[in-house]
């Protein structure tokens, strides 16, 4: 939430007001924050990646504690590891984009306050 005078604005309303200034530095921060907001939801891709990882792990010759081992089992275990890493990457990317988005919004607000107040 952002204050503008005596009104409380949401993020998109604040960005619209700051974009109207046509200041190139402010606009670049706002555009970056909008892109980061769009990609921030990639963290939800971790759920299907986790499910795929569990599926491949369960298909690998009876699981982790099986004595029987085939070449196919190695491929299933490798796939399980790949999907687990992809899931973690999705969550990490989502968190990073959220932090960067907040920093870009704060930088745009700071520039606006320094320039127009």
N, C-alpha and C positions, 0 to 999 in steps of 0.2 A: 504494500500500500504506500502511496505517495501523497504528500500534502501539496496542494496548489492553492495558495491563499487560505481560505477556510474550507475548501472541499477536499475530500479524500478521493484520489484517482486510483484506478487499477493500472497495471503495467502497460497495457496497450494504449490507454488514454494518455498516460504520461509520455509514452513514446511518440504519439501523434502530436502532442503539443511541442515537444522538443524538436521533432522533425520539421515543424513549420518555421523554425528559425533559419533554416537553410545554411547553417554553419557546417562546413565540411567535416570538421572533427567530431562534432556532436552527432551528425548524421551517420558517420562511419561507425561510431560506437553503437548507435541504435540499430543499424543494419546488422552488425555482428551479433547483437543480443537477440534479434529476431531469428537469425539463422540458427543460433545456438538453442533457442527455445524450440524450434522445429525439430531439431535432431535429439533433443534431450530425452525424448520418450523411447529412444532405442534401448533403454534399460529393460523394457518389457520383453525384448527378444530373449532375455536370459531364461525365461520360463520354457519356451520350446527347446532351447538349447539344452537345458537341464533334463527335460524329458527325453530328448534324443540320447543324451549321455547315459541316462539310466537304462534306456532300451538296449543300447549296444552293450552295456555292461552285463545286463541280464542274459543277453544272447551269447555271450562269450563262454561257452563250455561249462555252464553251471555256476558261473560267478567267480568270485575271487578265491574261494577256498576249495576249488576243485583240483583233483590230482591229474585229471585228464587234460591234455593240452594239444591243440592242433594249430596249424598255420592260420586257419580261419579265425580261431580265437584271438590270435595276435591282431588281426585286422579289426575285429570288433572292439578290442581293448583300445587300439589306437584311435578309432573313431570316437569312442567314449571320451578319451582324453581331449581330443580336438574340440568336441562340443562343450566339454566342461570349461576349457580355456576360452572358447568363444563366449560362453555365458558370463564368465567373469569379466571379459573385456567389455561386454555390453554394459554391465553395471558400472564399471569404472569409467567408461566414456560418458555415461549418463550423469554421473556425479560431477565429473570434470566440466561438462558443458553447463551444468546448473551453476557452478561456482563462477565460471567465466561469464555467464550471462549476468549474474548479479554484479560482478565487477564492471562490466561494460555499462550497465544501467547506472551504477554509481558514478562512473567516470563521466558519462554524459550529463548527469545531474550536476556534478561539480563544475564542469565546463560551463554549463548554462548559468549557474549561480555566479561564477566568476565573470562571465561575459555580460550578462544582462541584469545583474543586480548591483 
